[in-house]
Amino acid sequence: MKPSGKMIARLFVAAAFLFFTGSLASALEVGDKAPDFELDSSKGGKLKLSSLKGKNVLINFYVLDFSPT
């Protein structure tokens, strides 16, 4: 069975998550606090998670799937 593009993308995202968290043992579990991270803001500059403390934050993880349909 040949893996689909979506499956490969999901595996890539999972591998990237594990790589950036350091190891499988340090993966987050339900109820854990999110680690502080910094991303480029859509309004320019940087946005750090810790700067949003006390506010509601929605983090949306999605896969860009460029495979033909």
PDB file of N, CA, C, O and CB in Angstrom:
ATOM      1  N   MET A   1       0.843  -1.175   0.000  1.00  0.00           N
ATOM      2  CA  MET A   1       0.000   0.000   0.000  1.00  0.00           C
ATOM      3  C   MET A   1       0.889   1.240   0.000  1.00  0.00           C
ATOM      4  O   MET A   1       1.746   1.398   0.870  1.00  0.00           O
ATOM      5  CB  MET A   1      -0.960  -0.003   1.218  1.00  0.00           C
ATOM      6  N   LYS A   2       0.687   2.091  -0.954  1.00  0.00           N
ATOM      7  CA  LYS A   2       1.461   3.318  -1.074  1.00  0.00           C
ATOM      8  C   LYS A   2       0.856   4.398  -0.172  1.00  0.00           C
ATOM      9  O   LYS A   2      -0.351   4.635  -0.234  1.00  0.00           O
ATOM     10  CB  LYS A   2       1.509   3.795  -2.551  1.00  0.00           C
ATOM     11  N   PRO A   3       1.683   5.069   0.680  1.00  0.00           N
ATOM     12  CA  PRO A   3       1.139   6.104   1.564  1.00  0.00           C
ATOM     13  C   PRO A   3       0.656   7.306   0.763  1.00  0.00           C
ATOM     14  O   PRO A   3       1.281   7.701  -0.222  1.00  0.00           O
ATOM     15  CB  PRO A   3       2.194   6.544   2.588  1.00  0.00           C
ATOM     16  N   SER A   4      -0.454   7.878   1.193  1.00  0.00           N
ATOM     17  CA  SER A   4      -1.013   9.050   0.511  1.00  0.00           C
ATOM     18  C   SER A   4      -0.235  10.306   0.905  1.00  0.00           C
ATOM     19  O   SER A   4       0.539  10.301   1.862  1.00  0.00           O
ATOM     20  CB  SER A   4      -2.517   9.218   0.851  1.00  0.00           C
ATOM     21  N   GLY A   5      -0.456  11.366   0.156  1.00  0.00           N
ATOM     22  CA  GLY A   5       0.185  12.643   0.464  1.00  0.00           C
ATOM     23  C   GLY A   5      -0.217  13.163   1.827  1.00  0.00           C
ATOM     24  O   GLY A   5       0.602  13.738   2.543  1.00  0.00           O
ATOM     25  N   LYS A   6      -1.498  12.960   2.197  1.00  0.00           N
ATOM     26  CA  LYS A   6      -1.973  13.420   3.504  1.00  0.00           C
ATOM     27  C   LYS A   6      -1.276  12.663   4.621  1.00  0.00           C
ATOM     28  O   LYS A   6      -0.909  13.245   5.642  1.00  0.00           O
ATOM     29  CB  LYS A   6      -3.496  13.250   3.620  1.00  0.00           C
ATOM     30  N   MET A   7      -1.093  11.357   4.423  1.00  0.00           N
ATOM     31  CA  MET A   7      -0.438  10.554   5.457  1.00  0.00           C
ATOM     32  C   MET A   7       1.015  10.999   5.637  1.00  0.00           C
ATOM     33  O   MET A   7       1.501  11.109   6.762  1.00  0.00           O
ATOM     34  CB  MET A   7      -0.499   9.050   5.098  1.00  0.00           C
ATOM     35  N   ILE A   8       1.692  11.249   4.543  1.00  0.00           N
ATOM     36  CA  ILE A   8       3.088  11.693   4.606  1.00  0.00           C
ATOM     37  C   ILE A   8       3.170  13.057   5.299  1.00  0.00           C
ATOM     38  O   ILE A   8       4.063  13.289   6.114  1.00  0.00           O
ATOM     39  CB  ILE A   8       3.706  11.768   3.178  1.00  0.00           C
ATOM     40  N   ALA A   9       2.238  13.955   4.972  1.00  0.00           N
ATOM     41  CA  ALA A   9       2.233  15.278   5.599  1.00  0.00           C
ATOM     42  C   ALA A   9       1.997  15.163   7.099  1.00  0.00           C
ATOM     43  O   ALA A   9       2.655  15.851   7.878  1.00  0.00           O
ATOM     44  CB  ALA A   9       1.159  16.175   4.961  1.00  0.00           C
ATOM     45  N   ARG A  10       1.070  14.306   7.517  1.00  0.00           N
ATOM     46  CA  ARG A  10       0.801  14.132   8.942  1.00  0.00           C
ATOM     47  C   ARG A  10       2.007  13.552   9.662  1.00  0.00           C
ATOM     48  O   ARG A  10       2.329  13.968  10.775  1.00  0.00           O
ATOM     49  CB  ARG A  10      -0.413  13.232   9.149  1.00  0.00           C
ATOM     50  N   LEU A  11       2.671  12.597   9.035  1.00  0.00           N
ATOM     51  CA  LEU A  11       3.874  12.032   9.642  1.00  0.00           C
ATOM     52  C   LEU A  11       4.975  13.080   9.756  1.00  0.00           C
ATOM     53  O   LEU A  11       5.711  13.111  10.743  1.00  0.00           O
ATOM     54  CB  LEU A  11       4.371  10.836   8.828  1.00  0.00           C
ATOM     55  N   PHE A  12       5.086  13.941   8.740  1.00  0.00           N
ATOM     56  CA  PHE A  12       6.089  15.004   8.768  1.00  0.00           C
ATOM     57  C   PHE A  12       5.808  15.971   9.918  1.00  0.00           C
ATOM     58  O   PHE A  12       6.726  16.365  10.637  1.00  0.00           O
ATOM     59  CB  PHE A  12       6.115  15.761   7.423  1.00  0.00           C
ATOM     60  N   VAL A  13       4.541  16.355  10.093  1.00  0.00           N
ATOM     61  CA  VAL A  13       4.177  17.275  11.176  1.00  0.00           C
ATOM     62  C   VAL A  13       4.474  16.633  12.528  1.00  0.00           C
ATOM     63  O   VAL A  13       5.010  17.286  13.423  1.00  0.00           O
ATOM     64  CB  VAL A  13       2.680  17.671  11.083  1.00  0.00           C
ATOM     65  N   ALA A  14       4.124  15.349  12.678  1.00  0.00           N
ATOM     66  CA  ALA A  14       4.390  14.652  13.939  1.00  0.00           C
ATOM     67  C   ALA A  14       5.890  14.570  14.206  1.00  0.00           C
ATOM     68  O   ALA A  14       6.329  14.779  15.337  1.00  0.00           O
ATOM     69  CB  ALA A  14       3.778  13.241  13.913  1.00  0.00           C
ATOM     70  N   ALA A  15       6.674  14.269  13.181  1.00  0.00           N
ATOM     71  CA  ALA A  15       8.122  14.185  13.348  1.00  0.00           C
ATOM     72  C   ALA A  15       8.707  15.550  13.694  1.00  0.00           C
ATOM     73  O   ALA A  15       9.602  15.647  14.534  1.00  0.00           O
ATOM     74  CB  ALA A  15       8.778  13.635  12.074  1.00  0.00           C
ATOM     75  N   ALA A  16       8.209  16.604  13.053  1.00  0.00           N
ATOM     76  CA  ALA A  16       8.692  17.959  13.352  1.00  0.00           C
ATOM     77  C   ALA A  16       8.366  18.328  14.789  1.00  0.00           C
ATOM     78  O   ALA A  16       9.196  18.918  15.481  1.00  0.00           O
ATOM     79  CB  ALA A  16       8.071  18.990  12.382  1.00  0.00           C
ATOM     80  N   PHE A  17       7.156  17.985  15.250  1.00  0.00           N
ATOM     81  CA  PHE A  17       6.776  18.270  16.627  1.00  0.00           C
ATOM     82  C   PHE A  17       7.730  17.571  17.590  1.00  0.00           C
ATOM     83  O   PHE A  17       8.219  18.183  18.539  1.00  0.00           O
ATOM     84  CB  PHE A  17       5.324  17.831  16.892  1.00  0.00           C
ATOM     85  N   LEU A  18       7.990  16.298  17.347  1.00  0.00           N
ATOM     86  CA  LEU A  18       8.881  15.554  18.229  1.00  0.00           C
ATOM     87  C   LEU A  18      10.299  16.110  18.181  1.00  0.00           C
ATOM     88  O   LEU A  18      10.980  16.159  19.206  1.00  0.00           O
ATOM     89  CB  LEU A  18       8.885  14.078  17.852  1.00  0.00           C
ATOM     90  N   PHE A  19      10.748  16.528  17.003  1.00  0.00           N
ATOM     91  CA  PHE A  19      12.087  17.097  16.867  1.00  0.00           C
ATOM     92  C   PHE A  19      12.211  18.389  17.664  1.00  0.00           C
ATOM     93  O   PHE A  19      13.187  18.587  18.388  1.00  0.00           O
ATOM     94  CB  PHE A  19      12.414  17.353  15.392  1.00  0.00           C
ATOM     95  N   PHE A  20      11.215  19.271  17.529  1.00  0.00           N
ATOM     96  CA  PHE A  20      11.290  20.568  18.185  1.00  0.00           C
ATOM     97  C   PHE A  20      11.009  20.509  19.684  1.00  0.00           C
ATOM     98  O   PHE A  20      11.404  21.416  20.416  1.00  0.00           O
ATOM     99  CB  PHE A  20      10.330  21.510  17.538  1.00  0.00           C
ATOM    100  N   THR A  21      10.340  19.467  20.150  1.00  0.00           N
ATOM    101  CA  THR A  21      10.126  19.337  21.593  1.00  0.00           C
ATOM    102  C   THR A  21      11.291  18.625  22.256  1.00  0.00           C
ATOM    103  O   THR A  21      11.349  18.563  23.484  1.00  0.00           O
ATOM    104  CB  THR A  21       8.825  18.586  21.876  1.00  0.00           C
ATOM    105  N   GLY A  22      12.200  18.096  21.494  1.00  0.00           N
ATOM    106  CA  GLY A  22      13.407  17.484  22.052  1.00  0.00           C
ATOM    107  C   GLY A  22      13.403  15.978  22.039  1.00  0.00           C
ATOM    108  O   GLY A  22      14.416  15.363  21.707  1.00  0.00           O
ATOM    109  N   SER A  23      12.296  15.369  22.389  1.00  0.00           N
ATOM    110  CA  SER A  23      12.226  13.907  22.379  1.00  0.00           C
ATOM    111  C   SER A  23      10.800  13.468  22.619  1.00  0.00           C
ATOM    112  O   SER A  23       9.938  14.270  22.978  1.00  0.00           O
ATOM    113  CB  SER A  23      13.165  13.297  23.439  1.00  0.00           C
ATOM    114  N   LEU A  24      10.565  12.206  22.422  1.00  0.00           N
ATOM    115  CA  LEU A  24       9.248  11.648  22.659  1.00  0.00           C
ATOM    116  C   LEU A  24       8.872  11.768  24.128  1.00  0.00           C
ATOM    117  O   LEU A  24       7.703  11.985  24.447  1.00  0.00           O
ATOM    118  CB  LEU A  24       9.196  10.190  22.213  1.00  0.00           C
ATOM    119  N   ALA A  25       9.840  11.631  25.028  1.00  0.00           N
ATOM    120  CA  ALA A  25       9.579  11.686  26.465  1.00  0.00           C
ATOM    121  C   ALA A  25       9.107  13.072  26.904  1.00  0.00           C
ATOM    122  O   ALA A  25       8.417  13.194  27.916  1.00  0.00           O
ATOM    123  CB  ALA A  25      10.834  11.295  27.239  1.00  0.00           C
ATOM    124  N   SER A  26       9.467  14.111  26.160  1.00  0.00           N
ATOM    125  CA  SER A  26       9.085  15.460  26.568  1.00  0.00           C
ATOM    126  C   SER A  26       7.816  15.942  25.875  1.00  0.00           C
ATOM    127  O   SER A  26       7.459  17.115  25.992  1.00  0.00           O
ATOM    128  CB  SER A  26      10.214  16.421  26.283  1.00  0.00           C
ATOM    129  N   ALA A  27       7.127  15.057  25.155  1.00  0.00           N
ATOM    130  CA  ALA A  27       5.896  15.447  24.477  1.00  0.00           C
ATOM    131  C   ALA A  27       4.846  15.853  25.510  1.00  0.00           C
ATOM    132  O   ALA A  27       4.817  15.328  26.623  1.00  0.00           O
ATOM    133  CB  ALA A  27       5.369  14.293  23.587  1.00  0.00           C
ATOM    134  N   LEU A  28       3.995  16.786  25.128  1.00  0.00           N
ATOM    135  CA  LEU A  28       2.974  17.287  26.052  1.00  0.00           C
ATOM    136  C   LEU A  28       1.859  16.265  26.238  1.00  0.00           C
ATOM    137  O   LEU A  28       1.585  15.443  25.364  1.00  0.00           O
ATOM    138  CB  LEU A  28       2.393  18.613  25.542  1.00  0.00           C
ATOM    139  N   GLU A  29       1.234  16.344  27.391  1.00  0.00           N
ATOM    140  CA  GLU A  29       0.074  15.517  27.675  1.00  0.00           C
ATOM    141  C   GLU A  29      -1.093  16.443  28.002  1.00  0.00           C
ATOM    142  O   GLU A  29      -0.898  17.625  28.286  1.00  0.00           O
ATOM    143  CB  GLU A  29       0.356  14.519  28.849  1.00  0.00           C
ATOM    144  N   VAL A  30      -2.294  15.903  27.960  1.00  0.00           N
ATOM    145  CA  VAL A  30      -3.485  16.689  28.263  1.00  0.00           C
ATOM    146  C   VAL A  30      -3.329  17.316  29.649  1.00  0.00           C
ATOM    147  O   VAL A  30      -2.987  16.635  30.616  1.00  0.00           O
ATOM    148  CB  VAL A  30      -4.770  15.808  28.192  1.00  0.00           C
ATOM    149  N   GLY A  31      -3.586  18.619  29.727  1.00  0.00           N
ATOM    150  CA  GLY A  31      -3.485  19.337  30.995  1.00  0.00           C
ATOM    151  C   GLY A  31      -2.148  20.031  31.205  1.00  0.00           C
ATOM    152  O   GLY A  31      -2.034  20.880  32.088  1.00  0.00           O
ATOM    153  N   ASP A  32      -1.125  19.686  30.407  1.00  0.00           N
ATOM    154  CA  ASP A  32       0.177  20.350  30.527  1.00  0.00           C
ATOM    155  C   ASP A  32       0.084  21.775  29.994  1.00  0.00           C
ATOM    156  O   ASP A  32      -0.715  22.070  29.105  1.00  0.00           O
ATOM    157  CB  ASP A  32       1.272  19.557  29.766  1.00  0.00           C
ATOM    158  N   LYS A  33       0.915  22.654  30.551  1.00  0.00           N
ATOM    159  CA  LYS A  33       1.009  24.007  30.022  1.00  0.00           C
ATOM    160  C   LYS A  33       1.799  23.977  28.720  1.00  0.00           C
ATOM    161  O   LYS A  33       2.747  23.205  28.573  1.00  0.00           O
ATOM    162  CB  LYS A  33       1.670  24.964  31.051  1.00  0.00           C
ATOM    163  N   ALA A  34       1.402  24.818  27.788  1.00  0.00           N
ATOM    164  CA  ALA A  34       2.110  24.903  26.510  1.00  0.00           C
ATOM    165  C   ALA A  34       3.473  25.547  26.726  1.00  0.00           C
ATOM    166  O   ALA A  34       3.587  26.497  27.501  1.00  0.00           O
ATOM    167  CB  ALA A  34       1.284  25.708  25.469  1.00  0.00           C
ATOM    168  N   PRO A  35       4.511  25.047  26.053  1.00  0.00           N
ATOM    169  CA  PRO A  35       5.817  25.699  26.162  1.00  0.00           C
ATOM    170  C   PRO A  35       5.767  27.069  25.487  1.00  0.00           C
ATOM    171  O   PRO A  35       5.022  27.267  24.527  1.00  0.00           O
ATOM    172  CB  PRO A  35       6.930  24.819  25.529  1.00  0.00           C
ATOM    173  N   ASP A  36       6.553  28.000  25.987  1.00  0.00           N
ATOM    174  CA  ASP A  36       6.581  29.331  25.392  1.00  0.00           C
ATOM    175  C   ASP A  36       7.257  29.246  24.032  1.00  0.00           C
ATOM    176  O   ASP A  36       8.293  28.596  23.891  1.00  0.00           O
ATOM    177  CB  ASP A  36       7.316  30.345  26.315  1.00  0.00           C
ATOM    178  N   PHE A  37       6.682  29.893  23.039  1.00  0.00           N
ATOM    179  CA  PHE A  37       7.284  29.925  21.710  1.00  0.00           C
ATOM    180  C   PHE A  37       7.007  31.279  21.077  1.00  0.00           C
ATOM    181  O   PHE A  37       6.169  32.044  21.554  1.00  0.00           O
ATOM    182  CB  PHE A  37       6.739  28.775  20.817  1.00  0.00           C
ATOM    183  N   GLU A  38       7.718  31.560  20.005  1.00  0.00           N
ATOM    184  CA  GLU A  38       7.611  32.847  19.330  1.00  0.00           C
ATOM    185  C   GLU A  38       7.388  32.603  17.841  1.00  0.00           C
ATOM    186  O   GLU A  38       8.057  31.765  17.236  1.00  0.00           O
ATOM    187  CB  GLU A  38       8.885  33.715  19.569  1.00  0.00           C
ATOM    188  N   LEU A  39       6.454  33.331  17.258  1.00  0.00           N
ATOM    189  CA  LEU A  39       6.141  33.213  15.834  1.00  0.00           C
ATOM    190  C   LEU A  39       6.099  34.592  15.200  1.00  0.00           C
ATOM    191  O   LEU A  39       5.982  35.604  15.891  1.00  0.00           O
ATOM    192  CB  LEU A  39       4.798  32.481  15.622  1.00  0.00           C
ATOM    193  N   ASP A  40       6.197  34.622  13.874  1.00  0.00           N
ATOM    194  CA  ASP A  40       6.019  35.869  13.148  1.00  0.00           C
ATOM    195  C   ASP A  40       4.557  36.266  13.227  1.00  0.00           C
ATOM    196  O   ASP A  40       3.671  35.432  13.037  1.00  0.00           O
ATOM    197  CB  ASP A  40       6.484  35.736  11.672  1.00  0.00           C
ATOM    198  N   SER A  41       4.302  37.537  13.505  1.00  0.00           N
ATOM    199  CA  SER A  41       2.941  38.050  13.587  1.00  0.00           C
ATOM    200  C   SER A  41       2.436  38.396  12.197  1.00  0.00           C
ATOM    201  O   SER A  41       3.212  38.798  11.331  1.00  0.00           O
ATOM    202  CB  SER A  41       2.873  39.282  14.509  1.00  0.00           C
ATOM    203  N   SER A  42       1.142  38.241  11.985  1.00  0.00           N
ATOM    204  CA  SER A  42       0.552  38.620  10.688  1.00  0.00           C
ATOM    205  C   SER A  42       0.575  40.134  10.504  1.00  0.00           C
ATOM    206  O   SER A  42       0.405  40.629   9.389  1.00  0.00           O
ATOM    207  CB  SER A  42      -0.898  38.099  10.577  1.00  0.00           C
ATOM    208  N   LYS A  43       0.786  40.872  11.601  1.00  0.00           N
ATOM    209  CA  LYS A  43       0.845  42.332  11.537  1.00  0.00           C
ATOM    210  C   LYS A  43       2.280  42.846  11.500  1.00  0.00           C
ATOM    211  O   LYS A  43       2.520  44.050  11.592  1.00  0.00           O
ATOM    212  CB  LYS A  43       0.115  42.935  12.725  1.00  0.00           C
ATOM    213  N   GLY A  44       3.233  41.922  11.364  1.00  0.00           N
ATOM    214  CA  GLY A  44       4.643  42.281  11.363  1.00  0.00           C
ATOM    215  C   GLY A  44       5.229  42.111  12.751  1.00  0.00           C
ATOM    216  O   GLY A  44       4.508  42.204  13.745  1.00  0.00           O
ATOM    217  N   GLY A  45       6.495  41.868  12.830  1.00  0.00           N
ATOM    218  CA  GLY A  45       7.142  41.662  14.116  1.00  0.00           C
ATOM    219  C   GLY A  45       6.971  40.239  14.613  1.00  0.00           C
ATOM    220  O   GLY A  45       6.632  39.333  13.853  1.00  0.00           O
ATOM    221  N   LYS A  46       7.210  40.063  15.892  1.00  0.00           N
ATOM    222  CA  LYS A  46       7.141  38.738  16.518  1.00  0.00           C
ATOM    223  C   LYS A  46       6.048  38.730  17.579  1.00  0.00           C
ATOM    224  O   LYS A  46       5.719  39.766  18.158  1.00  0.00           O
ATOM    225  CB  LYS A  46       8.509  38.344  17.143  1.00  0.00           C
ATOM    226  N   LEU A  47       5.496  37.559  17.824  1.00  0.00           N
ATOM    227  CA  LEU A  47       4.482  37.381  18.853  1.00  0.00           C
ATOM    228  C   LEU A  47       4.893  36.196  19.702  1.00  0.00           C
ATOM    229  O   LEU A  47       5.107  35.098  19.189  1.00  0.00           O
ATOM    230  CB  LEU A  47       3.060  37.172  18.236  1.00  0.00           C
ATOM    231  N   LYS A  48       5.004  36.421  21.011  1.00  0.00           N
ATOM    232  CA  LYS A  48       5.418  35.373  21.934  1.00  0.00           C
ATOM    233  C   LYS A  48       4.208  34.913  22.737  1.00  0.00           C
ATOM    234  O   LYS A  48       3.416  35.738  23.193  1.00  0.00           O
ATOM    235  CB  LYS A  48       6.549  35.870  22.875  1.00  0.00           C
ATOM    236  N   LEU A  49       4.059  33.610  22.911  1.00  0.00           N
ATOM    237  CA  LEU A  49       2.915  33.065  23.632  1.00  0.00           C
ATOM    238  C   LEU A  49       2.812  33.658  25.032  1.00  0.00           C
ATOM    239  O   LEU A  49       1.710  33.960  25.491  1.00  0.00           O
ATOM    240  CB  LEU A  49       3.014  31.544  23.712  1.00  0.00           C
ATOM    241  N   SER A  50       3.925  33.827  25.710  1.00  0.00           N
ATOM    242  CA  SER A  50       3.895  34.351  27.080  1.00  0.00           C
ATOM    243  C   SER A  50       3.338  35.772  27.146  1.00  0.00           C
ATOM    244  O   SER A  50       2.871  36.193  28.204  1.00  0.00           O
ATOM    245  CB  SER A  50       5.293  34.324  27.678  1.00  0.00           C
ATOM    246  N   SER A  51       3.375  36.523  26.040  1.00  0.00           N
ATOM    247  CA  SER A  51       2.832  37.884  26.038  1.00  0.00           C
ATOM    248  C   SER A  51       1.302  37.870  26.036  1.00  0.00           C
ATOM    249  O   SER A  51       0.676  38.915  26.220  1.00  0.00           O
ATOM    250  CB  SER A  51       3.352  38.664  24.820  1.00  0.00           C
ATOM    251  N   LEU A  52       0.701  36.712  25.833  1.00  0.00           N
ATOM    252  CA  LEU A  52      -0.757  36.592  25.813  1.00  0.00           C
ATOM    253  C   LEU A  52      -1.304  35.987  27.094  1.00  0.00           C
ATOM    254  O   LEU A  52      -2.466  35.583  27.144  1.00  0.00           O
ATOM    255  CB  LEU A  52      -1.192  35.756  24.634  1.00  0.00           C
ATOM    256  N   LYS A  53      -0.473  35.920  28.136  1.00  0.00           N
ATOM    257  CA  LYS A  53      -0.902  35.315  29.401  1.00  0.00           C
ATOM    258  C   LYS A  53      -2.150  36.011  29.931  1.00  0.00           C
ATOM    259  O   LYS A  53      -2.225  37.239  29.965  1.00  0.00           O
ATOM    260  CB  LYS A  53       0.228  35.383  30.446  1.00  0.00           C
ATOM    261  N   GLY A  54      -3.129  35.205  30.345  1.00  0.00           N
ATOM    262  CA  GLY A  54      -4.376  35.728  30.867  1.00  0.00           C
ATOM    263  C   GLY A  54      -5.442  35.948  29.805  1.00  0.00           C
ATOM    264  O   GLY A  54      -6.581  36.285  30.127  1.00  0.00           O
ATOM    265  N   LYS A  55      -5.079  35.758  28.537  1.00  0.00           N
ATOM    266  CA  LYS A  55      -6.041  35.914  27.440  1.00  0.00           C
ATOM    267  C   LYS A  55      -6.382  34.533  26.882  1.00  0.00           C
ATOM    268  O   LYS A  55      -5.607  33.586  27.022  1.00  0.00           O
ATOM    269  CB  LYS A  55      -5.468  36.845  26.312  1.00  0.00           C
ATOM    270  N   ASN A  56      -7.540  34.431  26.254  1.00  0.00           N
ATOM    271  CA  ASN A  56      -7.889  33.186  25.575  1.00  0.00           C
ATOM    272  C   ASN A  56      -7.083  33.082  24.293  1.00  0.00           C
ATOM    273  O   ASN A  56      -7.007  34.036  23.520  1.00  0.00           O
ATOM    274  CB  ASN A  56      -9.410  33.115  25.277  1.00  0.00           C
ATOM    275  N   VAL A  57      -6.481  31.916  24.068  1.00  0.00           N
ATOM    276  CA  VAL A  57      -5.639  31.704  22.894  1.00  0.00           C
ATOM    277  C   VAL A  57      -6.074  30.416  22.215  1.00  0.00           C
ATOM    278  O   VAL A  57      -6.213  29.383  22.871  1.00  0.00           O
ATOM    279  CB  VAL A  57      -4.128  31.650  23.279  1.00  0.00           C
ATOM    280  N   LEU A  58      -6.290  30.468  20.912  1.00  0.00           N
ATOM    281  CA  LEU A  58      -6.593  29.290  20.118  1.00  0.00           C
ATOM    282  C   LEU A  58      -5.392  29.023  19.224  1.00  0.00           C
ATOM    283  O   LEU A  58      -4.994  29.881  18.435  1.00  0.00           O
ATOM    284  CB  LEU A  58      -7.906  29.479  19.278  1.00  0.00           C
ATOM    285  N   ILE A  59      -4.825  27.850  19.347  1.00  0.00           N
ATOM    286  CA  ILE A  59      -3.696  27.460  18.497  1.00  0.00           C
ATOM    287  C   ILE A  59      -4.233  26.435  17.517  1.00  0.00           C
ATOM    288  O   ILE A  59      -4.669  25.356  17.915  1.00  0.00           O
ATOM    289  CB  ILE A  59      -2.479  26.882  19.339  1.00  0.00           C
ATOM    290  N   ASN A  60      -4.201  26.769  16.250  1.00  0.00           N
ATOM    291  CA  ASN A  60      -4.743  25.906  15.209  1.00  0.00           C
ATOM    292  C   ASN A  60      -3.601  25.265  14.434  1.00  0.00           C
ATOM    293  O   ASN A  60      -2.830  25.956  13.769  1.00  0.00           O
ATOM    294  CB  ASN A  60      -5.669  26.700  14.261  1.00  0.00           C
ATOM    295  N   PHE A  61      -3.497  23.952  14.521  1.00  0.00           N
ATOM    296  CA  PHE A  61      -2.499  23.211  13.753  1.00  0.00           C
ATOM    297  C   PHE A  61      -3.198  22.635  12.532  1.00  0.00           C
ATOM    298  O   PHE A  61      -4.225  21.969  12.667  1.00  0.00           O
ATOM    299  CB  PHE A  61      -1.824  22.080  14.613  1.00  0.00           C
ATOM    300  N   TYR A  62      -2.671  22.874  11.367  1.00  0.00           N
ATOM    301  CA  TYR A  62      -3.270  22.338  10.161  1.00  0.00           C
ATOM    302  C   TYR A  62      -2.166  21.934   9.198  1.00  0.00           C
ATOM    303  O   TYR A  62      -1.022  22.377   9.299  1.00  0.00           O
ATOM    304  CB  TYR A  62      -4.225  23.364   9.512  1.00  0.00           C
ATOM    305  N   VAL A  63      -2.545  21.090   8.274  1.00  0.00           N
ATOM    306  CA  VAL A  63      -1.603  20.587   7.275  1.00  0.00           C
ATOM    307  C   VAL A  63      -1.956  21.195   5.933  1.00  0.00           C
ATOM    308  O   VAL A  63      -3.111  21.176   5.510  1.00  0.00           O
ATOM    309  CB  VAL A  63      -1.624  19.032   7.202  1.00  0.00           C
ATOM    310  N   LEU A  64      -0.955  21.727   5.277  1.00  0.00           N
ATOM    311  CA  LEU A  64      -1.155  22.167   3.913  1.00  0.00           C
ATOM    312  C   LEU A  64      -0.951  20.962   3.020  1.00  0.00           C
ATOM    313  O   LEU A  64       0.130  20.372   2.999  1.00  0.00           O
ATOM    314  CB  LEU A  64      -0.192  23.335   3.533  1.00  0.00           C
ATOM    315  N   ASP A  65      -1.966  20.602   2.298  1.00  0.00           N
ATOM    316  CA  ASP A  65      -1.900  19.420   1.457  1.00  0.00           C
ATOM    317  C   ASP A  65      -1.909  19.868   0.001  1.00  0.00           C
ATOM    318  O   ASP A  65      -2.932  20.309  -0.524  1.00  0.00           O
ATOM    319  CB  ASP A  65      -3.079  18.446   1.755  1.00  0.00           C
ATOM    320  N   PHE A  66      -0.759  19.748  -0.634  1.00  0.00           N
ATOM    321  CA  PHE A  66      -0.641  20.172  -2.011  1.00  0.00           C
ATOM    322  C   PHE A  66      -0.722  18.987  -2.982  1.00  0.00           C
ATOM    323  O   PHE A  66      -0.390  19.114  -4.161  1.00  0.00           O
ATOM    324  CB  PHE A  66       0.660  20.921  -2.206  1.00  0.00           C
ATOM    325  N   SER A  67      -1.165  17.843  -2.471  1.00  0.00           N
ATOM    326  CA  SER A  67      -1.257  16.675  -3.361  1.00  0.00           C
ATOM    327  C   SER A  67      -2.466  16.828  -4.280  1.00  0.00           C
ATOM    328  O   SER A  67      -3.478  17.418  -3.901  1.00  0.00           O
ATOM    329  CB  SER A  67      -1.359  15.350  -2.539  1.00  0.00           C
ATOM    330  N   PRO A  68      -2.348  16.294  -5.478  1.00  0.00           N
ATOM    331  CA  PRO A  68      -3.483  16.401  -6.411  1.00  0.00           C
ATOM    332  C   PRO A  68      -4.684  15.610  -5.899  1.00  0.00           C
ATOM    333  O   PRO A  68      -4.527  14.557  -5.283  1.00  0.00           O
ATOM    334  CB  PRO A  68      -3.080  15.899  -7.817  1.00  0.00           C
ATOM    335  N   THR A  69      -5.867  16.122  -6.158  1.00  0.00           N
ATOM    336  CA  THR A  69      -7.075  15.428  -5.700  1.00  0.00           C
ATOM    337  C   THR A  69      -7.751  14.709  -6.841  1.00  0.00           C
ATOM    338  O   THR A  69      -8.784  14.071  -6.642  1.00  0.00           O
ATOM    339  CB  THR A  69      -8.049  16.406  -5.057  1.00  0.00           C
TER     340      THR A  69
END
